[in-house]
């Protein structure tokens, strides 16, 4: 069960409206992605908390429908 | 479930550095687990590992334990540090080495 890159980005933006989301399909197979998410919502949070916000946005798909998402989070400059 | 939770708690408290992974350090069964092992080896620390593929209770239970949906998971001195992406970010920033040094784990 793979997910389309646009769906991943849309789910993240639905939960974090200010987020800049950049998705890269790492293997070209629609199943291994990298995501870079930049949002003010990450301010003051540690990395674990930041990644959890993104995982929550994906509503439980992480580790299930979405096997491989290499995640990088950052606060806007 | 609570039994699994206490088994996990025993493991993370009994080992200063422990990696829950798919496969073993010698034969990782997933690219993310492989990367986590490589990072720890670069740090030059001894670590315990748990192959979640050998234990379905642990495999599911570890996700609930730290409310973290994926494997691998790294614990240092009983605290959840992160998955392989966070390990890589911390390693590149020198923070992982610092954490291990602060906990007096580095050789």
N, CA and C atoms of all chains as a GROMACS GRO file, in nm:
protein
  552
    1UNK      N    1   0.084  -0.121   0.000
    1UNK     CA    2   0.000   0.000   0.000
    1UNK      C    3   0.087   0.125   0.000
    2UNK      N    4   0.093   0.191  -0.110
    2UNK     CA    5   0.174   0.312  -0.118
    2UNK      C    6   0.085   0.435  -0.108
    3UNK      N    7   0.148   0.549  -0.092
    3UNK     CA    8   0.075   0.676  -0.089
    3UNK      C    9   0.138   0.769  -0.192
    4UNK      N   10   0.055   0.854  -0.252
    4UNK     CA   11   0.107   0.951  -0.348
    4UNK      C   12   0.172   1.067  -0.273
    5UNK      N   13   0.275   1.122  -0.332
    5UNK     CA   14   0.346   1.233  -0.269
    5UNK      C   15   0.253   1.350  -0.240
    6UNK      N   16   0.161   1.378  -0.331
    6UNK     CA   17   0.068   1.490  -0.312
    6UNK      C   18  -0.023   1.466  -0.192
    7UNK      N   19  -0.064   1.341  -0.172
    7UNK     CA   20  -0.149   1.310  -0.057
    7UNK      C   21  -0.074   1.332   0.074
    8UNK      N   22   0.052   1.293   0.075
    8UNK     CA   23   0.132   1.312   0.197
    8UNK      C   24   0.143   1.460   0.228
    9UNK      N   25   0.176   1.539   0.125
    9UNK     CA   26   0.192   1.684   0.145
    9UNK      C   27   0.059   1.745   0.189
   10UNK      N   28  -0.051   1.702   0.129
   10UNK     CA   29  -0.182   1.760   0.162
   10UNK      C   30  -0.220   1.731   0.307
   11UNK      N   31  -0.190   1.610   0.354
   11UNK     CA   32  -0.224   1.575   0.493
   11UNK      C   33  -0.143   1.656   0.592
   12UNK      N   34  -0.015   1.676   0.559
   12UNK     CA   35   0.070   1.754   0.649
   12UNK      C   36   0.022   1.899   0.653
   13UNK      N   37  -0.013   1.952   0.536
   13UNK     CA   38  -0.057   2.093   0.531
   13UNK      C   39  -0.193   2.111   0.596
   14UNK      N   40  -0.277   2.009   0.592
   14UNK     CA   41  -0.407   2.019   0.658
   14UNK      C   42  -0.390   2.037   0.809
   15UNK      N   43  -0.289   1.970   0.865
   15UNK     CA   44  -0.266   1.978   1.010
   15UNK      C   45  -0.178   2.097   1.047
   16UNK      N   46  -0.086   2.132   0.958
   16UNK     CA   47   0.007   2.242   0.984
   16UNK      C   48  -0.003   2.339   0.866
   17UNK      N   49  -0.106   2.427   0.869
   17UNK     CA   50  -0.137   2.510   0.751
   17UNK      C   51  -0.022   2.599   0.704
   18UNK      N   52   0.065   2.640   0.794
   18UNK     CA   53   0.173   2.730   0.752
   18UNK      C   54   0.292   2.653   0.695
   19UNK      N   55   0.284   2.521   0.696
   19UNK     CA   56   0.403   2.441   0.665
   19UNK      C   57   0.446   2.451   0.519
   20UNK      N   58   0.576   2.458   0.501
   20UNK     CA   59   0.634   2.437   0.368
   20UNK      C   60   0.673   2.290   0.364
   21UNK      N   61   0.621   2.218   0.266
   21UNK     CA   62   0.646   2.075   0.260
   21UNK      C   63   0.712   2.041   0.126
   22UNK      N   64   0.822   1.970   0.136
   22UNK     CA   65   0.894   1.930   0.016
   22UNK      C   66   0.907   1.778   0.020
   23UNK      N   67   0.845   1.712  -0.077
   23UNK     CA   68   0.848   1.565  -0.077
   23UNK      C   69   0.936   1.517  -0.193
   24UNK      N   70   1.022   1.424  -0.163
   24UNK     CA   71   1.105   1.363  -0.267
   24UNK      C   72   1.076   1.213  -0.272
   25UNK      N   73   1.048   1.163  -0.390
   25UNK     CA   74   1.027   1.020  -0.408
   25UNK      C   75   1.166   0.958  -0.427
   26UNK      N   76   1.216   0.895  -0.323
   26UNK     CA   77   1.357   0.852  -0.322
   26UNK      C   78   1.388   0.742  -0.421
   27UNK      N   79   1.296   0.648  -0.434
   27UNK     CA   80   1.326   0.532  -0.517
   27UNK      C   81   1.245   0.531  -0.647
   28UNK      N   82   1.155   0.630  -0.661
   28UNK     CA   83   1.073   0.634  -0.781
   28UNK      C   84   0.967   0.525  -0.782
   29UNK      N   85   0.941   0.467  -0.664
   29UNK     CA   86   0.845   0.356  -0.658
   29UNK      C   87   0.717   0.394  -0.584
   30UNK      N   88   0.705   0.524  -0.548
   30UNK     CA   89   0.585   0.568  -0.477
   30UNK      C   90   0.574   0.507  -0.337
   31UNK      N   91   0.685   0.461  -0.282
   31UNK     CA   92   0.679   0.397  -0.151
   31UNK      C   93   0.790   0.440  -0.056
   32UNK      N   94   0.892   0.504  -0.111
   32UNK     CA   95   1.003   0.549  -0.029
   32UNK      C   96   1.023   0.699  -0.051
   33UNK      N   97   0.984   0.775   0.051
   33UNK     CA   98   0.987   0.920   0.036
   33UNK      C   99   1.079   0.985   0.138
   34UNK      N  100   1.122   1.106   0.104
   34UNK     CA  101   1.183   1.194   0.202
   34UNK      C  102   1.094   1.317   0.210
   35UNK      N  103   1.072   1.368   0.328
   35UNK     CA  104   0.994   1.490   0.344
   35UNK      C  105   1.071   1.590   0.428
   36UNK      N  106   1.071   1.714   0.380
   36UNK     CA  107   1.127   1.822   0.460
   36UNK      C  108   1.011   1.914   0.493
   37UNK      N  109   0.986   1.935   0.620
   37UNK     CA  110   0.872   2.014   0.664
   37UNK      C  111   0.923   2.132   0.747
   38UNK      N  112   0.886   2.252   0.704
   38UNK     CA  113   0.926   2.373   0.776
   38UNK      C  114   0.799   2.440   0.826
   39UNK      N  115   0.788   2.457   0.957
   39UNK     CA  116   0.667   2.516   1.014
   39UNK      C  117   0.697   2.588   1.144
   40UNK      N  118   0.628   2.700   1.165
   40UNK     CA  119   0.643   2.774   1.290
   40UNK      C  120   0.590   2.693   1.409
   41UNK      N  121   0.506   2.593   1.380
   41UNK     CA  122   0.451   2.510   1.487
   41UNK      C  123   0.560   2.430   1.560
   42UNK      N  124   0.677   2.418   1.498
   42UNK     CA  125   0.786   2.341   1.559
   42UNK      C  126   0.865   2.422   1.661
   43UNK      N  127   0.842   2.554   1.664
   43UNK     CA  128   0.922   2.640   1.751
   43UNK      C  129   0.912   2.594   1.896
   44UNK      N  130   1.025   2.586   1.962
   44UNK     CA  131   1.028   2.549   2.103
   44UNK      C  132   1.009   2.401   2.130
   45UNK      N  133   1.000   2.321   2.024
   45UNK     CA  134   0.981   2.177   2.043
   45UNK      C  135   1.110   2.103   2.006
   46UNK      N  136   1.137   1.993   2.074
   46UNK     CA  137   1.255   1.916   2.038
   46UNK      C  138   1.225   1.830   1.916
   47UNK      N  139   1.327   1.760   1.867
   47UNK     CA  140   1.310   1.687   1.741
   47UNK      C  141   1.203   1.579   1.751
   48UNK      N  142   1.202   1.510   1.864
   48UNK     CA  143   1.102   1.404   1.879
   48UNK      C  144   0.961   1.464   1.872
   49UNK      N  145   0.940   1.576   1.941
   49UNK     CA  146   0.808   1.640   1.940
   49UNK      C  147   0.772   1.690   1.800
   50UNK      N  148   0.871   1.743   1.728
   50UNK     CA  149   0.847   1.793   1.592
   50UNK      C  150   0.806   1.679   1.500
   51UNK      N  151   0.878   1.569   1.507
   51UNK     CA  152   0.845   1.456   1.420
   51UNK      C  153   0.708   1.398   1.456
   52UNK      N  154   0.676   1.400   1.586
   52UNK     CA  155   0.545   1.348   1.628
   52UNK      C  156   0.431   1.431   1.569
   53UNK      N  157   0.452   1.562   1.560
   53UNK     CA  158   0.348   1.647   1.500
   53UNK      C  159   0.321   1.605   1.356
   54UNK      N  160   0.427   1.574   1.283
   54UNK     CA  161   0.409   1.531   1.143
   54UNK      C  162   0.343   1.393   1.138
   55UNK      N  163   0.388   1.303   1.227
   55UNK     CA  164   0.328   1.169   1.229
   55UNK      C  165   0.179   1.177   1.261
   56UNK      N  166   0.144   1.268   1.354
   56UNK     CA  167   0.002   1.286   1.389
   56UNK      C  168  -0.076   1.336   1.268
   57UNK      N  169  -0.014   1.427   1.191
   57UNK     CA  170  -0.079   1.480   1.071
   57UNK      C  171  -0.109   1.368   0.972
   58UNK      N  172  -0.026   1.266   0.973
   58UNK     CA  173  -0.043   1.156   0.879
   58UNK      C  174  -0.140   1.051   0.933
   59UNK      N  175  -0.197   1.080   1.049
   59UNK     CA  176  -0.308   1.002   1.101
   59UNK      C  177  -0.285   0.853   1.109
   60UNK      N  178  -0.173   0.812   1.163
   60UNK     CA  179  -0.152   0.669   1.186
   60UNK      C  180  -0.103   0.592   1.065
   61UNK      N  181  -0.083   0.661   0.953
   61UNK     CA  182  -0.035   0.589   0.834
   61UNK      C  183   0.114   0.558   0.842
   62UNK      N  184   0.184   0.638   0.921
   62UNK     CA  185   0.328   0.617   0.935
   62UNK      C  186   0.353   0.479   0.995
   63UNK      N  187   0.440   0.404   0.932
   63UNK     CA  188   0.468   0.269   0.980
   63UNK      C  189   0.367   0.169   0.928
   64UNK      N  190   0.263   0.219   0.859
   64UNK     CA  191   0.164   0.130   0.800
   64UNK      C  192   0.164   0.148   0.649
   65UNK      N  193   0.065   0.225   0.597
   65UNK     CA  194   0.058   0.252   0.453
   65UNK      C  195   0.186   0.320   0.406
   66UNK      N  196   0.244   0.395   0.497
   66UNK     CA  197   0.364   0.471   0.463
   66UNK      C  198   0.483   0.406   0.533
   67UNK      N  199   0.554   0.322   0.462
   67UNK     CA  200   0.664   0.248   0.524
   67UNK      C  201   0.784   0.338   0.545
   68UNK      N  202   0.821   0.407   0.439
   68UNK     CA  203   0.950   0.473   0.441
   68UNK      C  204   0.936   0.622   0.414
   69UNK      N  205   0.939   0.699   0.519
   69UNK     CA  206   0.938   0.845   0.506
   69UNK      C  207   1.054   0.898   0.588
   70UNK      N  208   1.155   0.943   0.516
   70UNK     CA  209   1.271   1.001   0.583
   70UNK      C  210   1.235   1.145   0.612
   71UNK      N  211   1.232   1.180   0.738
   71UNK     CA  212   1.173   1.309   0.777
   71UNK      C  213   1.277   1.406   0.831
   72UNK      N  214   1.269   1.529   0.781
   72UNK     CA  215   1.350   1.637   0.836
   72UNK      C  216   1.256   1.750   0.871
   73UNK      N  217   1.269   1.805   0.990
   73UNK     CA  218   1.182   1.916   1.031
   73UNK      C  219   1.268   2.036   1.066
   74UNK      N  220   1.210   2.155   1.045
   74UNK     CA  221   1.281   2.277   1.080
   74UNK      C  222   1.182   2.389   1.106
   75UNK      N  223   1.229   2.489   1.179
   75UNK     CA  224   1.152   2.609   1.205
   75UNK      C  225   1.192   2.712   1.099
   76UNK      N  226   1.097   2.794   1.048
   76UNK     CA  227   1.134   2.893   0.946
   76UNK      C  228   1.240   2.989   0.998
   77UNK      N  229   1.326   3.036   0.910
   77UNK     CA  230   1.431   3.132   0.950
   77UNK      C  231   1.372   3.267   0.983
   78UNK      N  232  -0.032  -0.671   2.735
   78UNK     CA  233   0.010  -0.536   2.695
   78UNK      C  234   0.094  -0.471   2.805
   79UNK      N  235   0.040  -0.464   2.926
   79UNK     CA  236   0.117  -0.402   3.034
   79UNK      C  237   0.238  -0.490   3.067
   80UNK      N  238   0.222  -0.619   3.043
   80UNK     CA  239   0.333  -0.711   3.061
   80UNK      C  240   0.444  -0.677   2.962
   81UNK      N  241   0.404  -0.654   2.836
   81UNK     CA  242   0.501  -0.615   2.734
   81UNK      C  243   0.568  -0.483   2.773
   82UNK      N  244   0.486  -0.391   2.822
   82UNK     CA  245   0.539  -0.261   2.864
   82UNK      C  246   0.647  -0.276   2.971
   83UNK      N  247   0.624  -0.362   3.067
   83UNK     CA  248   0.724  -0.378   3.173
   83UNK      C  249   0.847  -0.453   3.121
   84UNK      N  250   0.828  -0.544   3.026
   84UNK     CA  251   0.944  -0.608   2.964
   84UNK      C  252   1.030  -0.504   2.893
   85UNK      N  253   0.963  -0.413   2.818
   85UNK     CA  254   1.038  -0.309   2.747
   85UNK      C  255   1.108  -0.217   2.847
   86UNK      N  256   1.037  -0.181   2.952
   86UNK     CA  257   1.098  -0.094   3.054
   86UNK      C  258   1.222  -0.160   3.113
   87UNK      N  259   1.214  -0.291   3.138
   87UNK     CA  260   1.330  -0.363   3.192
   87UNK      C  261   1.448  -0.355   3.096
   88UNK      N  262   1.420  -0.372   2.966
   88UNK     CA  263   1.526  -0.370   2.866
   88UNK      C  264   1.593  -0.231   2.859
   89UNK      N  265   1.511  -0.127   2.852
   89UNK     CA  266   1.570   0.007   2.835
   89UNK      C  267   1.641   0.054   2.962
   90UNK      N  268   1.599   0.000   3.076
   90UNK     CA  269   1.666   0.040   3.200
   90UNK      C  270   1.790  -0.044   3.228
   91UNK      N  271   1.797  -0.162   3.170
   91UNK     CA  272   1.910  -0.251   3.197
   91UNK      C  273   2.028  -0.224   3.104
   92UNK      N  274   2.003  -0.150   2.995
   92UNK     CA  275   2.108  -0.126   2.896
   92UNK      C  276   2.126   0.024   2.874
   93UNK      N  277   2.250   0.072   2.891
   93UNK     CA  278   2.275   0.216   2.878
   93UNK      C  279   2.236   0.265   2.739
   94UNK      N  280   2.268   0.186   2.637
   94UNK     CA  281   2.232   0.221   2.500
   94UNK      C  282   2.167   0.098   2.438
   95UNK      N  283   2.044   0.112   2.394
   95UNK     CA  284   1.977  -0.002   2.332
   95UNK      C  285   1.900   0.042   2.209
   96UNK      N  286   1.916  -0.035   2.103
   96UNK     CA  287   1.849  -0.007   1.976
   96UNK      C  288   1.747  -0.118   1.948
   97UNK      N  289   1.621  -0.079   1.935
   97UNK     CA  290   1.518  -0.171   1.888
   97UNK      C  291   1.519  -0.161   1.737
   98UNK      N  292   1.541  -0.273   1.670
   98UNK     CA  293   1.563  -0.270   1.526
   98UNK      C  294   1.504  -0.393   1.459
   99UNK      N  295   1.502  -0.388   1.326
   99UNK     CA  296   1.462  -0.505   1.249
   99UNK      C  297   1.589  -0.577   1.205
  100UNK      N  298   1.607  -0.699   1.254
  100UNK     CA  299   1.728  -0.773   1.227
  100UNK      C  300   1.830  -0.752   1.338
  101UNK      N  301   1.954  -0.784   1.306
  101UNK     CA  302   2.063  -0.771   1.404
  101UNK      C  303   2.166  -0.673   1.349
  102UNK      N  304   2.255  -0.620   1.435
  102UNK     CA  305   2.358  -0.528   1.384
  102UNK      C  306   2.436  -0.587   1.267
  103UNK      N  307   2.461  -0.717   1.271
  103UNK     CA  308   2.536  -0.782   1.164
  103UNK      C  309   2.450  -0.802   1.039
  104UNK      N  310   2.322  -0.831   1.060
  104UNK     CA  311   2.231  -0.854   0.948
  104UNK      C  312   2.102  -0.773   0.964
  105UNK      N  313   2.112  -0.642   0.946
  105UNK     CA  314   1.990  -0.559   0.956
  105UNK      C  315   1.894  -0.596   0.843
  106UNK      N  316   1.764  -0.593   0.874
  106UNK     CA  317   1.664  -0.634   0.775
  106UNK      C  318   1.589  -0.515   0.716
  107UNK      N  319   1.641  -0.395   0.738
  107UNK     CA  320   1.571  -0.275   0.690
  107UNK      C  321   1.674  -0.164   0.679
  108UNK      N  322   1.662  -0.081   0.577
  108UNK     CA  323   1.760   0.024   0.553
  108UNK      C  324   1.772   0.123   0.669
  109UNK      N  325   1.658   0.150   0.734
  109UNK     CA  326   1.660   0.246   0.844
  109UNK      C  327   1.732   0.188   0.965
  110UNK      N  328   1.709   0.058   0.990
  110UNK     CA  329   1.780  -0.007   1.101
  110UNK      C  330   1.929  -0.014   1.072
  111UNK      N  331   1.962  -0.041   0.946
  111UNK     CA  332   2.101  -0.048   0.906
  111UNK      C  333   2.172   0.086   0.928
  112UNK      N  334   2.101   0.193   0.895
  112UNK     CA  335   2.158   0.327   0.913
  112UNK      C  336   2.178   0.358   1.061
  113UNK      N  337   2.082   0.318   1.144
  113UNK     CA  338   2.093   0.342   1.288
  113UNK      C  339   2.215   0.270   1.346
  114UNK      N  340   2.236   0.146   1.303
  114UNK     CA  341   2.352   0.069   1.349
  114UNK      C  342   2.481   0.138   1.306
  115UNK      N  343   2.485   0.183   1.180
  115UNK     CA  344   2.606   0.247   1.128
  115UNK      C  345   2.640   0.373   1.210
  116UNK      N  346   2.536   0.449   1.247
  116UNK     CA  347   2.559   0.572   1.324
  116UNK      C  348   2.620   0.538   1.460
  117UNK      N  349   2.563   0.438   1.527
  117UNK     CA  350   2.614   0.401   1.660
  117UNK      C  351   2.757   0.349   1.648
  118UNK      N  352   2.785   0.274   1.541
  118UNK     CA  353   2.921   0.223   1.524
  118UNK      C  354   3.019   0.337   1.499
  119UNK      N  355   2.973   0.439   1.425
  119UNK     CA  356   3.057   0.558   1.404
  119UNK      C  357   3.087   0.628   1.536
  120UNK      N  358   2.990   0.625   1.626
  120UNK     CA  359   3.008   0.689   1.756
  120UNK      C  360   3.101   0.607   1.845
  121UNK      N  361   3.126   0.483   1.805
  121UNK     CA  362   3.218   0.398   1.880
  121UNK      C  363   3.165   0.353   2.014
  122UNK      N  364   3.035   0.337   2.026
  122UNK     CA  365   2.978   0.292   2.153
  122UNK      C  366   2.933   0.147   2.144
  123UNK      N  367   2.939   0.082   2.257
  123UNK     CA  368   2.880  -0.050   2.265
  123UNK      C  369   2.730  -0.032   2.289
  124UNK      N  370   2.651  -0.114   2.222
  124UNK     CA  371   2.506  -0.101   2.243
  124UNK      C  372   2.440  -0.237   2.236
  125UNK      N  373   2.331  -0.246   2.310
  125UNK     CA  374   2.249  -0.366   2.303
  125UNK      C  375   2.150  -0.348   2.189
  126UNK      N  376   2.103  -0.459   2.132
  126UNK     CA  377   2.001  -0.446   2.029
  126UNK      C  378   1.893  -0.551   2.052
  127UNK      N  379   1.773  -0.515   2.012
  127UNK     CA  380   1.659  -0.607   2.021
  127UNK      C  381   1.601  -0.620   1.881
  128UNK      N  382   1.595  -0.743   1.832
  128UNK     CA  383   1.538  -0.768   1.700
  128UNK      C  384   1.387  -0.784   1.715
  129UNK      N  385   1.314  -0.681   1.673
  129UNK     CA  386   1.168  -0.684   1.694
  129UNK      C  387   1.101  -0.787   1.603
  130UNK      N  388   1.172  -0.830   1.499
  130UNK     CA  389   1.112  -0.930   1.410
  130UNK      C  390   1.100  -1.066   1.480
  131UNK      N  391   1.175  -1.082   1.590
  131UNK     CA  392   1.170  -1.208   1.664
  131UNK      C  393   1.062  -1.208   1.771
  132UNK      N  394   0.995  -1.096   1.791
  132UNK     CA  395   0.900  -1.086   1.902
  132UNK      C  396   0.788  -0.988   1.866
  133UNK      N  397   0.675  -1.043   1.826
  133UNK     CA  398   0.564  -0.958   1.781
  133UNK      C  399   0.512  -0.866   1.893
  134UNK      N  400   0.514  -0.915   2.018
  134UNK     CA  401   0.467  -0.831   2.129
  134UNK      C  402   0.553  -0.706   2.142
  135UNK      N  403   0.685  -0.727   2.136
  135UNK     CA  404   0.777  -0.613   2.145
  135UNK      C  405   0.761  -0.524   2.022
  136UNK      N  406   0.745  -0.585   1.906
  136UNK     CA  407   0.735  -0.508   1.782
  136UNK      C  408   0.619  -0.409   1.789
  137UNK      N  409   0.505  -0.454   1.840
  137UNK     CA  410   0.390  -0.363   1.854
  137UNK      C  411   0.404  -0.277   1.978
  138UNK      N  412   0.451  -0.339   2.087
  138UNK     CA  413   0.456  -0.270   2.216
  138UNK      C  414   0.552  -0.152   2.217
  139UNK      N  415   0.661  -0.163   2.141
  139UNK     CA  416   0.760  -0.055   2.144
  139UNK      C  417   0.703   0.072   2.079
  140UNK      N  418   0.607   0.054   1.988
  140UNK     CA  419   0.546   0.171   1.925
  140UNK      C  420   0.459   0.247   2.024
  141UNK      N  421   0.392   0.173   2.110
  141UNK     CA  422   0.309   0.237   2.212
  141UNK      C  423   0.395   0.294   2.324
  142UNK      N  424   0.505   0.224   2.353
  142UNK     CA  425   0.589   0.261   2.468
  142UNK      C  426   0.632   0.408   2.463
  143UNK      N  427   0.676   0.452   2.345
  143UNK     CA  428   0.719   0.593   2.331
  143UNK      C  429   0.628   0.671   2.238
  144UNK      N  430   0.510   0.613   2.208
  144UNK     CA  431   0.418   0.679   2.116
  144UNK      C  432   0.492   0.720   1.988
  145UNK      N  433   0.565   0.625   1.934
  145UNK     CA  434   0.648   0.650   1.815
  145UNK      C  435   0.618   0.538   1.715
  146UNK      N  436   0.579   0.574   1.592
  146UNK     CA  437   0.519   0.472   1.505
  146UNK      C  438   0.616   0.382   1.430
  147UNK      N  439   0.744   0.411   1.437
  147UNK     CA  440   0.837   0.337   1.350
  147UNK      C  441   0.953   0.277   1.428
  148UNK      N  442   1.020   0.187   1.361
  148UNK     CA  443   1.139   0.119   1.411
  148UNK      C  444   1.246   0.142   1.306
  149UNK      N  445   1.369   0.170   1.343
  149UNK     CA  446   1.435   0.157   1.473
  149UNK      C  447   1.400   0.268   1.574
  150UNK      N  448   1.428   0.237   1.700
  150UNK     CA  449   1.415   0.333   1.809
  150UNK      C  450   1.538   0.320   1.899
  151UNK      N  451   1.597   0.435   1.930
  151UNK     CA  452   1.716   0.437   2.016
  151UNK      C  453   1.680   0.489   2.156
  152UNK      N  454   1.730   0.416   2.257
  152UNK     CA  455   1.713   0.460   2.396
  152UNK      C  456   1.850   0.472   2.460
  153UNK      N  457   1.872   0.584   2.530
  153UNK     CA  458   1.995   0.604   2.604
  153UNK      C  459   1.959   0.631   2.749
  154UNK      N  460   2.014   0.550   2.838
  154UNK     CA  461   1.986   0.561   2.982
  154UNK      C  462   1.835   0.568   3.009
  155UNK      N  463   1.761   0.482   2.940
  155UNK     CA  464   1.618   0.473   2.966
  155UNK      C  465   1.533   0.574   2.894
  156UNK      N  466   1.597   0.672   2.828
  156UNK     CA  467   1.521   0.777   2.760
  156UNK      C  468   1.515   0.751   2.609
  157UNK      N  469   1.397   0.772   2.551
  157UNK     CA  470   1.382   0.761   2.407
  157UNK      C  471   1.452   0.880   2.340
  158UNK      N  472   1.542   0.850   2.247
  158UNK     CA  473   1.618   0.956   2.178
  158UNK      C  474   1.555   0.988   2.043
  159UNK      N  475   1.517   0.884   1.968
  159UNK     CA  476   1.455   0.908   1.838
  159UNK      C  477   1.471   0.789   1.746
  160UNK      N  478   1.424   0.807   1.623
  160UNK     CA  479   1.442   0.707   1.519
  160UNK      C  480   1.565   0.740   1.436
  161UNK      N  481   1.579   0.675   1.322
  161UNK     CA  482   1.704   0.689   1.247
  161UNK      C  483   1.723   0.830   1.188
  162UNK      N  484   1.613   0.897   1.152
  162UNK     CA  485   1.628   1.034   1.098
  162UNK      C  486   1.683   1.128   1.205
  163UNK      N  487   1.626   1.118   1.325
  163UNK     CA  488   1.672   1.204   1.434
  163UNK      C  489   1.814   1.167   1.473
  164UNK      N  490   1.845   1.038   1.474
  164UNK     CA  491   1.983   0.996   1.503
  164UNK      C  492   2.080   1.058   1.404
  165UNK      N  493   2.042   1.058   1.274
  165UNK     CA  494   2.130   1.113   1.172
  165UNK      C  495   2.146   1.264   1.189
  166UNK      N  496   2.034   1.334   1.213
  166UNK     CA  497   2.043   1.479   1.235
  166UNK      C  498   2.131   1.510   1.355
  167UNK      N  499   2.111   1.435   1.463
  167UNK     CA  500   2.190   1.460   1.584
  167UNK      C  501   2.336   1.427   1.561
  168UNK      N  502   2.362   1.318   1.488
  168UNK     CA  503   2.501   1.278   1.461
  168UNK      C  504   2.571   1.386   1.379
  169UNK      N  505   2.502   1.435   1.276
  169UNK     CA  506   2.564   1.536   1.188
  169UNK      C  507   2.589   1.666   1.263
  170UNK      N  508   2.506   1.694   1.363
  170UNK     CA  509   2.523   1.816   1.441
  170UNK      C  510   2.618   1.795   1.560
  171UNK      N  511   2.665   1.671   1.578
  171UNK     CA  512   2.753   1.640   1.690
  171UNK      C  513   2.678   1.621   1.821
  172UNK      N  514   2.545   1.628   1.816
  172UNK     CA  515   2.466   1.621   1.939
  172UNK      C  516   2.458   1.480   1.997
  173UNK      N  517   2.459   1.382   1.907
  173UNK     CA  518   2.450   1.244   1.956
  173UNK      C  519   2.578   1.207   2.030
  174UNK      N  520   2.692   1.245   1.971
  174UNK     CA  521   2.820   1.218   2.036
  174UNK      C  522   2.824   1.288   2.172
  175UNK      N  523   2.772   1.412   2.175
  175UNK     CA  524   2.770   1.490   2.299
  175UNK      C  525   2.683   1.422   2.405
  176UNK      N  526   2.566   1.375   2.360
  176UNK     CA  527   2.475   1.307   2.452
  176UNK      C  528   2.542   1.183   2.512
  177UNK      N  529   2.608   1.105   2.427
  177UNK     CA  530   2.673   0.983   2.474
  177UNK      C  531   2.788   1.017   2.568
  178UNK      N  532   2.857   1.126   2.535
  178UNK     CA  533   2.969   1.169   2.620
  178UNK      C  534   2.918   1.218   2.755
  179UNK      N  535   2.810   1.296   2.750
  179UNK     CA  536   2.751   1.348   2.874
  179UNK      C  537   2.705   1.234   2.965
  180UNK      N  538   2.658   1.128   2.902
  180UNK     CA  539   2.610   1.013   2.980
  180UNK      C  540   2.726   0.919   3.012
  181UNK      N  541   2.847   0.960   2.976
  181UNK     CA  542   2.969   0.885   3.003
  181UNK      C  543   2.963   0.744   2.943
  182UNK      N  544   2.918   0.739   2.817
  182UNK     CA  545   2.904   0.611   2.750
  182UNK      C  546   3.017   0.589   2.648
  183UNK      N  547   3.071   0.701   2.594
  183UNK     CA  548   3.172   0.684   2.490
  183UNK      C  549   3.298   0.622   2.546
  184UNK      N  550   3.365   0.545   2.462
  184UNK     CA  551   3.488   0.476   2.503
  184UNK      C  552   3.602   0.575   2.516
   0.00000   0.00000   0.00000
